[in-house]
Every structure is written in structure tokens, then in C-alpha cells.
Amino acid sequence: MAWAAGGAHIVDDSEVIDPGTCQLETWLAGFDGSGGGGGYADATPTCTLSSLPRLEFGLQFQHYWYGNTTGSDQLLGPALKVNLIPQATGVGLGLAFTGGVNLATGEFAIGALVMPVSIPLDDKTRINLNAGWQFFRILEPQNGFFYGAQIETKIGWEEVSLMLEVFGRQPGFTGAQMGVRWRPNDGPLEFDLLAGSYFDTVNAKFFTIGITFRY
């Protein structure tokens, strides 16, 4: 269960939310595999100030539970993203950091430092590329190289988009995810319905539902 800074989408883009606004991003993922499955829930409120229009900052709460094993973990930590070059220039570049401290033990449990690149192909389609570092205390090895590539495109109405992404952690795993995003009337609510698979771990399939509220 390894997530980058992209929320319900594992691969992130280079952009921050509109200056002067905030959002609450939530998602719930369930895993099914020979390891007994498990799940992951996340709630991340973030904001971008008008005075700091290229910085998105917030706090991420993560809750993991494990299929055939007892117990669960709750993590809390920062979620930061800096937009270094806006994608409106032709190629967007950012830098994102997320981290989590185990609330039960006080140990630093998870961290990721990722550089997202966004390449708009036209006004409806863009490619997002990620590369960076991940730390997971419960994995061996704890440190790994994260990478990912994603294409997203709006279809029909502007409020509906499709996404396909591949990602991996080396040494560790590779996987893919696809889904649909719906933002009714381009309003404050956004819904994600996603399905994915890891190719070389016991938790082979995962399904995710996400809701984002902007304010």
C-alpha cells in the first residue's frame, strides 16, 4: 500500500490548487489478494494562499488495516507541494513531500519526496510523470525509488475525465491503475472511481473511491 502525493491518483501532477482556495481530499481503498487483503483510508486538507500562489500545504491523516494480521496503523504528517514551473509554459515542474508519524509509537513511518512533471498535449489531455524517493518503515528495504507515468483526458462534457497510470517502487513492486473522475458542473465536489492491480505482490487488486471538496 504505497501512495505518492497524487491522492486517489497515485501519480501526481505539477500544479497546486488555485491560490486563495482550500480543499479536503478523501479516499478509501480496499485490497484483495492471497495475503488476506486490507484497506487504506486517507483525509488530507490542503490550502494555497493568495500571497504564496505556488505553495500548497496541508496535513495528511492515513489509516491502514491489514487482512490476516491483527491491528492497524494511524499516521499523521505534512503534505506539501511547490509548483516550480507552471504547466501553462508548456512543461510543468513541481516538488511534493508527504510524511507520516505513527500516532501509536511516535516513529516516522512513511515519507515520499517526488518530482512531478506535467506535459499538456492540448486543452483536454495531459501526461504526468513522477520520479522520487519513498520510505516505508514496515518494508524491506525501507528506502526505494518511486516512478510513475499517467495520461488523463477529458471526455464529452468537460466535467468527466479518464485516467490511466503505471507506477512502481524499486526494489519492490510495479502496478497500474485506471478510473474515471467526475466534477459535476465544474463545481466544488469531485468524485473518483478507480481500479488497479499490483503485478508482483500478494495484494494483487485494489479498488478506490475518492471524494474531493473545494472551498
C-alpha positions in Angstrom: 0.0 0.0 0.0 2.3 2.7 -1.3 1.0 6.0 -2.3 2.7 9.0 -3.8 1.5 12.6 -3.4 -1.3 12.3 -6.0 -4.1 11.4 -3.7 -6.5 8.7 -5.1 -4.5 9.0 -8.3 -1.1 7.6 -7.3 0.8 9.6 -9.9 0.8 13.4 -9.1 0.7 16.4 -11.3 2.9 19.5 -11.1 0.1 22.0 -10.3 -1.2 23.3 -6.9 -4.8 24.2 -6.2 -6.0 27.7 -7.2 -4.5 30.5 -5.0 -6.8 31.6 -2.2 -8.7 28.3 -2.0 -8.6 25.1 0.1 -9.7 21.5 -0.5 -10.4 18.4 1.5 -9.3 15.3 -0.4 -10.5 11.9 0.9 -10.3 8.4 -0.4 -10.9 4.8 0.6 -9.1 1.8 -0.9 -9.8 -1.9 -0.4 -7.2 -4.6 -1.3 -8.0 -8.2 -2.4 -5.3 -10.8 -2.7 -3.8 -14.0 -1.3 -2.3 -12.1 1.6 -5.8 -11.6 3.0 -6.4 -8.1 1.7 -6.7 -5.0 3.8 -7.5 -1.4 3.3 -6.4 2.2 3.4 -8.3 5.4 4.2 -7.0 9.0 3.8 -8.1 12.5 4.6 -5.9 15.4 3.5 -7.0 19.1 3.9 -4.7 21.5 1.9 -4.7 25.2 1.0 -2.9 27.6 -1.3 -2.6 31.2 -0.1 -3.0 34.1 -2.4 0.2 35.5 -1.0 2.0 32.2 -1.8 0.4 31.1 -5.1 2.9 28.3 -5.9 2.8 26.5 -2.5 0.1 24.0 -1.5 0.3 22.9 2.1 -1.7 20.7 4.4 -2.0 17.8 6.8 -2.5 14.2 5.9 -4.2 11.6 8.1 -3.7 7.9 6.9 -5.3 4.8 8.4 -4.1 1.3 7.3 -5.6 -2.0 8.3 -4.3 -5.4 7.5 -6.2 -8.5 6.3 -5.0 -11.7 8.0 -2.9 -9.8 10.6 -4.2 -8.1 13.7 -4.1 -4.4 14.3 -3.9 -1.3 12.2 -1.8 1.9 11.9 -2.8 5.6 12.0 -0.4 8.1 10.6 -0.3 11.9 10.6 2.0 14.2 8.8 2.6 17.1 6.4 1.6 17.2 2.7 3.5 19.9 0.8 3.8 20.7 -2.9 5.7 23.5 -4.6 5.0 24.4 -8.3 8.4 25.4 -9.7 7.3 25.9 -13.3 3.6 26.2 -14.3 2.3 23.8 -17.0 1.0 26.7 -18.9 4.6 27.3 -20.0 4.5 24.0 -21.9 6.0 21.7 -19.3 5.1 22.0 -15.6 7.5 21.0 -12.8 6.8 20.6 -9.1 8.2 19.1 -5.9 6.0 17.3 -3.5 6.7 15.9 0.0 4.4 13.8 2.2 5.3 12.2 5.5 3.6 10.3 8.4 4.3 9.6 12.0 2.7 6.6 13.6 0.4 8.0 16.2 0.7 5.0 18.5 4.6 4.8 18.6 5.7 8.2 17.6 8.0 6.8 14.9 8.5 8.3 11.5 6.7 5.6 9.4 6.3 6.8 5.8 7.8 9.5 3.6 7.9 10.4 -0.1 9.8 13.2 -2.0 8.6 13.2 -5.6 9.2 15.5 -8.6 6.1 15.6 -10.8 6.2 16.8 -14.4 3.1 17.7 -16.3 3.0 17.9 -20.1 -0.2 19.3 -21.7 -0.9 17.8 -25.1 -3.9 20.0 -25.7 -6.6 21.7 -23.6 -8.2 18.3 -22.7 -5.3 15.9 -22.3 -2.0 15.9 -20.4 0.7 13.5 -19.4 2.1 13.4 -15.9 5.5 11.8 -15.0 6.8 11.2 -11.5 10.2 10.2 -10.0 11.4 10.3 -6.5 12.2 8.6 -3.2 10.0 6.7 -0.8 10.5 5.4 2.8 8.3 2.8 4.4 9.3 1.6 7.9 7.4 -1.7 7.6 9.0 -2.7 4.2 12.4 -4.2 3.4 14.3 -2.4 2.1 12.8 0.7 3.7 14.1 3.1 1.1 13.2 2.8 -2.6 13.0 4.7 -5.9 9.4 5.6 -6.9 8.4 6.3 -10.5 5.2 6.7 -12.4 3.5 7.8 -15.7 -0.1 8.9 -16.2 -2.3 10.1 -19.0 -5.6 11.9 -18.2 -8.1 13.3 -20.7 -11.5 15.0 -20.5 -14.2 13.3 -22.5 -17.6 14.6 -23.7 -18.5 17.1 -21.1 -15.7 19.0 -19.5 -16.7 17.6 -16.1 -15.7 14.0 -16.9 -12.2 12.7 -17.3 -10.5 9.3 -17.7 -7.1 8.3 -16.3 -4.6 5.5 -16.8 -1.4 5.2 -14.9 1.5 2.9 -14.3 3.8 3.1 -11.3 6.4 1.3 -9.3 8.9 1.2 -6.4 12.3 -0.3 -6.9 13.2 -2.6 -5.4 9.6 -3.5 -4.5 6.6 -3.6 -6.8 5.0 -2.4 -10.1 1.4 -1.7 -10.7 -1.2 0.1 -12.7 -4.5 1.9 -12.1 -7.3 3.3 -14.2 -10.5 5.2 -13.5 -12.9 8.0 -14.1 -13.2 11.4 -12.4 -16.5 13.4 -12.3 -16.8 17.0 -11.3 -20.4 18.0 -11.6 -20.8 21.4 -13.3 -17.2 22.1 -12.6 -18.3 22.7 -9.0 -16.7 22.2 -5.6 -17.2 18.4 -5.5 -15.2 15.9 -7.4 -15.6 12.1 -7.4 -13.1 9.3 -8.3 -13.9 5.7 -9.0 -10.7 3.7 -9.6 -9.4 0.1 -10.0 -5.8 -1.1 -10.0 -3.5 -4.1 -9.6 0.0 -4.8 -8.3 1.8 -7.2 -10.6 4.2 -8.8 -8.1 2.8 -8.6 -4.6 0.2 -10.7 -2.6 -2.3 -7.8 -2.6 -3.0 -8.1 -6.3 -6.1 -5.9 -6.8 -7.3 -2.7 -5.3 -10.4 -0.5 -5.7 -10.6 3.1 -4.7 -13.4 5.6 -4.1 -12.4 9.3 -3.7 -14.2 12.5 -2.9 -12.7 16.0 -3.0 -14.4 19.1 -1.7 -13.0 22.6 -2.7 -13.8 25.7 -0.7 
